[in-house]
């Protein structure tokens, strides 16, 4: 059986016995004996043979290859309506950097909550959104935590962003690595650069200019402050 399979696969690739022998570092006579079932390849050569033929070792022996089970089949996550997005390169989890930037979750339907290792673009989210990169959503009913930018409609919670925040009204605090451009903010604002917004119910700490309709708390700015 093994000999017939080697012969079939070799001929399918248009290889001669000599070419296969040279590739494996064995003699022509060895390959000839394998195909005549007069001897068997060394066990260490079986994976190499399978790789050359583009099949599995099981298929080399005439057995059907086992079907790969879906990744999530063995993950013990609860049926909680949370959309979890992860990306693997081989066995390595991609959780940031340039590799992760090549991927984006584009999900139009409403969802309860999102946990994503990549960029997120979505419709309404009833709960929280966590993303290792950027978040671009419609309305968010909970908190938003993003590794880079946040661009959304109204957010009924707090926002923590690695870079800039551009949103509608935000009911909680805003912590941004760079600038904040929003409507009304129901809590404090901490920005690495400028802050432009409507009414702020708490304090404002900005690395650049501050321009808001009103600020109920204290203001600490690295640039000009304009109220009203």
Number of C-alpha atoms within 10 A of each C-alpha: 11 18 20 16 16 20 18 14 18 18 12 10 11 10 13 14 19 15 13 17 17 12 12 14 10 14 13 15 12 16 24 17 14 18 21 16 14 11 14 16 17 7 8 8 14 17 14 15 21 18 12 15 17 13 14 19 18 13 15 23 16 13 10 11 12 9 6 6 8 8 8 8 8 8 8 7 10 7 6 8 10 16 13 13 15 13 16 11 8 7 7 8 12 17 18 15 11 9 12 19 16 9 14 17 17 13 14 12 9 13 19 17 22 21 17 23 26 28 25 26 17 20 19 20 20 17 19 22 25 22 26 22 26 26 28 19 23 19 21 25 18 20 21 23 22 26 20 20 24 27 18 24 20 20 25 20 21 20 24 22 26 19 21 25 27 18 23 20 21 25 22 21 21 23 22 26 19 21 25 27 18 23 20 21 24 20 20 22 22 22 25 20 21 24 28 17 21 20 20 24 19 17 17 22 21 24 18 19 18 25 18 20 14 15 20 14 12 11 14 16 19 14 13 11 16 12 11 9
